[in-house]
Amino acid sequence: MLRLSHQLFIILLFCLVGCGYQLQKPLVISDHRQAIFIDGDRSLALKLKKQLRSQGINVSDSLSNASSRIILEVIERDSRNLTLTADSRDAQTAHRLSVSIEWLSLRKHDISSQPISTSIILPPTNVHAELIQLQNPDNVAAQQSTKERLQRQLGDRIIAKILHVIRFNSR
């Protein structure tokens, strides 16, 4: 009979196999779509550039050297109260971030000209993320730092979803 630690290890392995973790492959984008110029919301563009470069994707800092262009546009950046406590103080705030991503293929007519878009790799696609913040009216400073941390987490979640969309459309 197997010891409890061995049984737990086997169960953990089955969970990893069942969730598809081993199927996650690195992002591969064909060479004719690289270098990618990322345009739009500055903070999201910087995060996406960092993620793409960490996966070995060629990212261009200028449109003139790019073979494709990703446009990130923030559609909605919203914080709203969800519930009220018995004394009419806010108990929760929902933070929502919605971004549109569009990916265009670029081609130059000649060496001195700016590239023009020739085809759509990914039509404008909306990506959403939402987080809930519990409110404590007695600690305003902590709420503000929590809100800033949640905004960073929202950005990270959006970038993860955008990478998933890119991975799906890079074939």
Stockholm file with secondary structure:
# STOCKHOLM 1.0

chainA/1-171         MLRLSHQLFIILLFCLVGCGYQLQKPLVISDHRQAIFIDGDRSLALKLKKQLRSQGINVSDSLSNASSRIILEVIERDSRNLTLTADSRDAQTAHRLSVSIEWLSLRKHDISSQPISTSIILPPTNVHAELIQLQNPDNVAAQQSTKERLQRQLGDRIIAKILHVIRFNSR
#=GR chainA/1-171 SS CCCHHHHHHHHHHHHHHHHTGGGCCCCCCCGGGCSEEEEESHHHHHHHHHHHHHTTCCEESSGGGCSEEEEEEEEEEEEEEEEECTTSCEEEEEEEEEEEEEEEEEECSSTTSCCEEEEEEEEEEEEEEEEEEECCTTCHHHHHHHHHHHHHHHHHHHHHHHHHHHHHHCC
#=GC SS_cons         CCCHHHHHHHHHHHHHHHHTGGGCCCCCCCGGGCSEEEEESHHHHHHHHHHHHHTTCCEESSGGGCSEEEEEEEEEEEEEEEEECTTSCEEEEEEEEEEEEEEEEEECSSTTSCCEEEEEEEEEEEEEEEEEEECCTTCHHHHHHHHHHHHHHHHHHHHHHHHHHHHHHCC
//
